[in-house]
């Protein structure tokens, strides 16, 4: 097992074990808009994209036709095994899948030479990383003019206000329950996503930084909307620990979601915030 570099927490890695299929089934794939935005700033097809904290590869496969080499980097063996499983299936039918590979690794210790990558992306993952050492490592590996991009989906996606409110209340109660009852050494530490841009700006490694807001529409039914909530690490940790305190809230949330969707598949708005730094 790879030794965890200083600045990383085992509890953050372990938070994502045990529900790779649920996560991969319901979480959104990286939208095409993210690829278009970053390629536009780069102004050429990237030779090397590093997708750091790639999970099950939802953000890695988005680059299959838009970069020469794509490497997904993920420290959680369970999540990465799902990405590798999908890659093997894709390689059997698509020659372009050979552009992609997955590695075990950490954001602040990338096994790549100086000035080697065009893009480093962190999709739904930068808030789990130690930002100072991560950005220093990104700056080392990026080519001059290369781009670091952390982008996140706003939770929850659009539905009825009642379902959205119940979604947030459920997740907030899960986080509070873990804070009160989980062993301190096992608690994951999540940084505020609102600080991403300031971290990039204050790092001193990037000549230009900004935030970009964009949206993506996907289809969603009640099963997927409920699955999105269940794919959140805090709620999964509550379930894995066997706590039953949220059973009533979960049942109420599911009822509100089913009431809204009414066995329909609806177009749903997913909103994103991307924070970039250009070396």
C-alpha positions in Angstrom: 0.0 0.0 0.0 1.3 3.4 -0.9 2.2 5.6 2.1 0.0 8.6 2.4 1.9 11.8 1.7 1.9 14.4 4.5 -1.1 16.6 4.3 -3.6 13.9 3.4 -6.0 12.1 5.7 -6.8 8.4 5.6 -10.4 9.2 6.8 -10.9 11.3 3.6 -9.9 8.4 1.4 -11.9 5.8 3.4 -15.1 7.9 3.2 -15.6 6.8 -0.4 -15.3 3.0 0.1 -18.1 0.6 -0.2 -20.6 2.3 -2.6 -18.7 2.6 -5.9 -21.6 1.2 -8.0 -24.2 3.5 -6.4 -21.9 6.5 -6.9 -21.2 5.7 -10.5 -24.8 5.0 -11.4 -26.3 8.2 -10.1 -23.6 10.9 -10.0 -23.4 13.2 -13.1 -20.7 12.6 -15.7 -18.4 15.6 -16.4 -20.4 17.8 -18.8 -19.1 18.6 -22.3 -19.1 22.3 -21.3 -16.2 21.7 -18.9 -14.1 20.3 -21.8 -15.0 23.1 -24.1 -14.2 25.8 -21.5 -10.8 24.4 -20.6 -9.8 23.6 -24.2 -10.8 27.2 -25.1 -8.5 28.7 -22.5 -5.7 26.3 -23.5 -6.2 27.1 -27.2 -5.0 23.7 -28.4 -5.8 20.0 -27.9 -4.1 18.9 -24.6 -1.4 16.3 -24.9 -1.7 15.3 -21.2 -4.7 15.7 -18.9 -4.4 14.6 -15.2 -7.8 14.1 -13.6 -7.0 14.1 -9.9 -9.3 12.6 -7.4 -11.1 11.0 -10.3 -13.3 8.6 -8.3 -15.0 6.1 -10.7 -13.7 8.0 -13.8 -16.9 10.1 -14.4 -14.7 13.1 -15.1 -11.9 11.2 -16.8 -13.8 9.6 -19.6 -15.1 13.0 -20.7 -11.6 13.7 -22.3 -11.5 10.5 -24.4 -11.8 12.3 -27.7 -10.3 15.6 -26.7 -6.8 14.8 -25.4 -3.9 12.7 -26.5 -3.3 11.1 -23.0 -5.6 11.1 -20.0 -4.6 9.8 -16.6 -7.2 9.5 -13.8 -5.5 9.6 -10.3 -7.4 8.3 -7.3 -6.2 7.1 -3.9 -9.3 5.1 -3.0 -8.9 1.6 -4.3 -12.6 0.8 -4.3 -13.5 3.8 -6.5 -10.6 3.4 -8.8 -11.4 -0.3 -9.3 -14.8 0.8 -10.8 -13.0 3.2 -13.2 -10.7 0.4 -14.3 -13.6 -1.9 -14.8 -15.3 0.6 -17.0 -12.1 1.2 -18.9 -11.7 -2.5 -19.7 -15.2 -2.7 -21.1 -14.6 0.4 -23.2 -11.3 -0.9 -24.6 -13.1 -3.9 -26.0 -15.1 -1.7 -28.4 -13.3 1.7 -28.7 -9.7 2.1 -29.8 -9.6 5.7 -28.4 -10.0 4.2 -24.9 -6.3 3.4 -25.1 -5.6 7.1 -24.4 -6.9 6.6 -20.8 -5.3 5.0 -17.8 -5.8 5.1 -14.0 -3.3 5.3 -11.3 -3.2 5.3 -7.5 -1.9 8.6 -6.2 -2.4 11.8 -4.3 -2.9 15.4 -5.3 0.3 16.7 -3.6 2.6 13.9 -4.8 2.0 13.4 -8.6 4.4 10.9 -10.2 4.9 13.1 -13.3 7.9 15.3 -14.4 8.0 19.1 -14.2 6.3 21.0 -16.9 4.6 17.8 -18.3 0.8 18.3 -18.2 -1.4 20.7 -20.0 -4.4 20.4 -17.7 -5.0 19.2 -14.1 -8.6 18.8 -13.2 -10.3 18.2 -9.9 -13.9 17.4 -10.4 -15.9 17.3 -7.1 -12.6 16.6 -5.3 -10.5 19.6 -4.5 -12.3 20.2 -1.2 -11.0 16.9 0.1 -7.3 17.9 -0.6 -4.8 20.0 1.3 -4.8 23.1 -0.9 -1.4 24.6 -0.4 0.7 21.5 -1.2 -1.8 20.4 -3.9 -1.5 23.7 -5.8 2.3 23.8 -5.4 2.5 20.3 -6.9 0.0 21.2 -9.7 2.2 24.2 -10.6 5.3 22.0 -10.7 3.7 19.5 -13.1 1.9 21.9 -15.3 3.5 23.4 -18.4 3.8 27.2 -18.7 0.3 28.2 -19.8 -1.2 25.0 -18.4 -4.4 25.1 -16.4 -5.5 23.9 -13.0 -9.3 23.6 -12.8 -11.4 22.6 -9.8 -15.1 22.3 -10.6 -18.0 21.2 -8.6 -21.7 20.6 -9.0 -24.1 22.5 -6.7 -26.2 20.2 -4.6 -29.0 19.4 -5.0 -30.0 19.6 -8.7 -33.3 21.3 -9.5 -36.5 19.7 -8.4 -39.4 20.9 -6.2 -38.4 23.3 -3.5 -39.7 20.8 -0.9 -37.6 18.0 -2.3 -34.5 20.2 -2.5 -35.0 21.4 1.1 -35.4 17.9 2.4 -32.3 16.9 0.5 -30.2 19.6 2.2 -31.7 18.9 5.6 -30.9 15.2 5.3 -27.3 15.8 4.4 -26.8 18.5 7.1 -28.2 16.2 9.8 -25.9 13.4 8.6 -22.9 15.7 8.9 -24.0 16.8 12.4 -24.6 13.2 13.5 -21.1 12.2 12.4 -19.6 15.2 14.1 -21.3 14.2 17.4 -21.0 10.4 17.3 -18.2 9.3 14.9 -14.7 8.7 16.4 -12.7 11.9 15.8 -9.8 10.1 14.1 -12.3 8.5 11.6 -14.0 11.8 10.7 -13.4 13.1 7.2 -12.4 16.8 6.8 -14.1 18.7 4.0 -12.9 22.2 3.1 -15.2 25.0 2.0 -15.6 25.0 -1.8 -16.2 28.8 -1.6 -12.5 29.2 -0.7 -11.2 27.4 -3.9 -10.7 30.6 -5.9 -9.0 32.4 -3.0 -6.6 29.4 -2.5 -5.6 29.5 -6.2 -5.1 33.3 -6.2 -3.2 33.4 -3.0 -0.9 30.4 -3.9 1.3 32.7 -6.0 1.6 29.9 -8.7 -0.8 31.2 -11.3 -0.7 34.3 -13.4 -4.5 34.4 -13.8 -7.4 33.0 -11.8 -11.2 33.3 -12.0 -14.5 31.5 -11.4 -16.8 30.4 -14.2 -20.4 29.4 -13.7 -22.2 27.1 -16.1 -25.1 24.7 -16.3 -25.9 21.3 -17.7 -29.3 19.6 -18.3 -29.7 15.9 -17.7 -32.6 13.6 -17.3 -33.5 12.5 -13.9 -36.3 10.3 -12.3 -37.1 9.7 -8.6 -34.7 6.8 -8.4 -31.8 8.8 -9.6 -32.6 11.8 -7.5 -32.8 9.7 -4.4 -29.6 7.9 -5.5 -27.8 11.2 -5.7 -28.5 11.9 -2.1 -27.5 8.4 -1.1 -24.2 8.8 -3.0 -23.2 11.6 -0.7 -20.3 10.5 1.6 -21.8 11.8 4.8 -25.1 9.9 4.4 -23.2 6.8 3.3 -21.0 6.9 6.4 -24.1 7.1 8.6 -25.5 4.1 6.8 -22.2 2.1 7.1 -22.0 2.9 10.8 -25.5 1.5 11.3 -27.0 4.7 12.7 -30.8 4.8 12.4 -31.3 8.3 13.6 -32.1 9.6 10.0 -34.5 6.9 9.0 -37.6 9.1 9.3 -35.9 12.0 7.5 -34.8 9.7 4.7 -38.3 8.3 4.3 -39.8 11.8 4.2 -37.2 12.9 1.6 -38.0 9.9 -0.6 -41.7 10.5 -0.4 -41.3 14.2 -1.5 -39.1 13.2 -4.4 -41.6 10.6 -5.6 -44.4 13.1 -5.2 -42.5 15.5 -7.5 -41.4 13.1 -10.2 -44.7 11.1 -10.3 -43.0 8.2 -12.2 -41.8 10.7 -14.8 -38.3 11.2 -16.2 -37.7 15.0 -16.2 -35.0 17.3 -17.5 -33.1 18.5 -14.5 -30.7 21.4 -14.1 -27.2 20.7 -12.7 -25.3 23.9 -11.9 -21.5 24.0 -11.8 -18.8 26.4 -10.5 -15.3 26.1 -12.0 -12.3 27.8 -10.5 -9.3 27.9 -12.7 -5.6 29.0 -12.4 -3.4 29.6 -15.5 0.3 29.0 -14.9 
